[in-house]
Amino acid sequence: MSDLIVNLQDFTESLPPLLRWVGVMLAGLIPYVEAEGAALIGTVAGIHPAVAIPAAVLGNAIALAVVVGITSAVRTGVTRNRTSDANPKRERMRRVFDRWGVPGVSLLGPVLLPSHVTAAAMVGFGAPRGKVLAWGVVAVAAWAVVIGLVAYLGIRATLG
């Protein structure tokens, strides 16, 4: 395993510095990879966490902004003349949202679902898109810092 990590790090070092962080940023755009996974990938690839984590967060923040903007526009169009859309699944999700709010769902959501999905759901429930985007970025940044630093410390301990 350590040979694989060393080979990946050697390959990463052969790339131009700009390409390194752009790759991490692009990985952060991908649902289920997100900032946490991109920070991990970048750190394992040998990119310093001070570069990998912000690049991963930036990529995920861009994706969140797009998802929040699109969802908000769709919600506005769909609910313009609607009277009710109650169903059991939606009501259960609404109770979770009402209990935890935007900060709680944003911070705890990445444990179960991508931030893209939780952000879209919250905007769909009528949460202010600015608040959803702000808390989404805070949440993915926090998770990326934790996972990126744990990976960095683990690799340093393993490879020396």
C-alpha positions as CSV (number, residue, x, y, z in Angstrom):
1,M,0.0,0.0,0.0
2,S,2.8,2.4,0.8
3,D,4.3,1.8,-2.7
4,L,1.0,2.8,-4.2
5,I,0.9,6.0,-2.2
6,V,4.5,6.8,-3.0
7,N,3.9,6.2,-6.7
8,L,0.8,8.4,-6.7
9,Q,2.8,11.2,-4.9
10,D,5.6,10.9,-7.4
11,F,3.1,11.2,-10.2
12,T,1.4,14.2,-8.6
13,E,4.8,16.0,-8.1
14,S,5.5,15.6,-11.8
15,L,2.4,17.7,-12.7
16,P,2.4,21.5,-12.8
17,P,1.3,23.0,-9.5
18,L,-1.8,24.6,-11.1
19,L,-3.0,21.3,-12.5
20,R,-2.6,19.7,-9.0
21,W,-5.1,21.9,-7.2
22,V,-7.4,22.2,-10.2
23,G,-7.7,18.4,-10.2
24,V,-8.6,18.5,-6.5
25,M,-11.1,21.2,-7.1
26,L,-12.7,19.2,-9.9
27,A,-13.0,16.2,-7.6
28,G,-14.8,18.4,-5.1
29,L,-17.5,19.1,-7.7
30,I,-18.5,15.4,-7.9
31,P,-21.5,14.3,-5.7
32,Y,-20.4,11.6,-3.1
33,V,-16.8,12.7,-3.5
34,E,-17.4,16.3,-2.4
35,A,-14.9,18.3,-0.4
36,E,-14.2,15.6,2.1
37,G,-13.3,13.0,-0.5
38,A,-11.4,15.5,-2.7
39,A,-9.4,16.7,0.4
40,L,-8.5,13.0,1.1
41,I,-7.6,12.3,-2.5
42,G,-5.4,15.4,-2.7
43,T,-3.7,14.8,0.6
44,V,-3.0,11.1,-0.3
45,A,-1.7,12.2,-3.7
46,G,0.9,14.4,-1.9
47,I,-0.6,17.8,-2.1
48,H,-0.2,19.7,1.2
49,P,-3.4,20.0,3.1
50,A,-3.1,23.8,3.0
51,V,-3.6,23.6,-0.7
52,A,-5.8,20.4,-1.1
53,I,-8.4,21.4,1.5
54,P,-9.2,24.9,0.1
55,A,-9.2,23.6,-3.4
56,A,-11.6,20.8,-2.5
57,V,-13.9,23.2,-0.6
58,L,-13.9,25.6,-3.6
59,G,-14.9,22.9,-6.0
60,N,-17.7,21.7,-3.7
61,A,-18.9,25.3,-3.0
62,I,-19.2,25.9,-6.8
63,A,-21.3,22.8,-7.1
64,L,-23.5,23.8,-4.1
65,A,-24.0,27.2,-5.6
66,V,-25.2,25.7,-8.9
67,V,-27.5,23.2,-7.2
68,V,-29.0,25.8,-4.8
69,G,-29.6,28.2,-7.7
70,I,-31.2,25.6,-10.0
71,T,-33.3,24.2,-7.1
72,S,-34.5,27.6,-6.1
73,A,-35.5,28.5,-9.6
74,V,-37.3,25.2,-10.1
75,R,-39.1,25.5,-6.7
76,T,-40.3,29.0,-7.6
77,G,-41.7,27.8,-10.9
78,V,-43.3,24.7,-9.5
79,T,-44.9,26.2,-6.4
80,R,-46.2,29.4,-8.0
81,N,-49.8,28.3,-8.2
82,R,-49.7,25.1,-6.0
83,T,-52.0,24.7,-3.0
84,S,-50.6,21.5,-1.3
85,D,-48.1,18.8,-2.0
86,A,-48.3,16.7,1.2
87,N,-47.2,13.1,1.1
88,P,-45.8,10.8,3.8
89,K,-42.2,10.9,2.6
90,R,-42.1,14.6,2.2
91,E,-43.7,15.1,5.6
92,R,-41.1,12.9,7.3
93,M,-38.2,14.8,5.6
94,R,-39.9,18.1,6.6
95,R,-40.0,17.0,10.2
96,V,-36.3,16.2,10.2
97,F,-35.6,19.6,8.5
98,D,-37.8,21.4,11.0
99,R,-36.1,19.7,14.0
100,W,-32.5,20.3,12.9
101,G,-32.8,23.4,10.7
102,V,-30.4,24.5,8.0
103,P,-27.2,24.4,10.3
104,G,-28.0,21.0,11.7
105,V,-28.9,19.4,8.3
106,S,-25.9,21.0,6.7
107,L,-23.4,19.8,9.3
108,L,-24.9,16.3,9.8
109,G,-26.1,15.7,6.3
110,P,-22.7,14.7,4.8
111,V,-22.7,11.6,7.1
112,L,-25.6,10.2,5.1
113,L,-26.1,12.1,1.9
114,P,-24.0,14.4,-0.4
115,S,-24.3,18.1,0.4
116,H,-25.8,18.6,-3.1
117,V,-28.8,16.5,-2.1
118,T,-29.3,18.0,1.3
119,A,-29.0,21.5,-0.1
120,A,-31.5,20.8,-2.8
121,A,-33.9,19.3,-0.2
122,M,-33.6,22.3,2.1
123,V,-34.2,24.8,-0.7
124,G,-37.1,22.7,-1.8
125,F,-38.6,23.1,1.6
126,G,-38.3,26.8,1.3
127,A,-35.1,27.5,3.3
128,P,-33.4,30.7,2.2
129,R,-30.9,29.9,-0.5
130,G,-28.2,32.2,0.9
131,K,-28.4,30.5,4.3
132,V,-28.3,27.0,2.7
133,L,-25.3,27.9,0.6
134,A,-23.4,29.5,3.5
135,W,-24.1,26.7,5.9
136,G,-23.3,24.1,3.2
137,V,-19.9,25.7,2.6
138,V,-19.2,25.8,6.3
139,A,-20.2,22.1,6.7
140,V,-18.1,20.8,3.7
141,A,-15.2,22.9,4.8
142,A,-15.4,21.5,8.4
143,W,-15.6,17.9,7.1
144,A,-12.8,18.5,4.6
145,V,-10.5,20.0,7.3
146,V,-11.1,17.0,9.6
147,I,-10.7,14.3,6.9
148,G,-7.8,16.1,5.1
149,L,-5.8,16.5,8.3
150,V,-6.5,13.0,9.5
151,A,-5.2,11.7,6.2
152,Y,-2.2,13.9,6.2
153,L,-1.2,12.9,9.8
154,G,-1.9,9.2,8.9
155,I,0.3,9.3,5.8
156,R,3.1,11.1,7.7
157,A,3.0,8.5,10.4
158,T,3.0,5.7,7.9
159,L,5.5,6.9,5.4
160,G,7.6,9.0,7.8
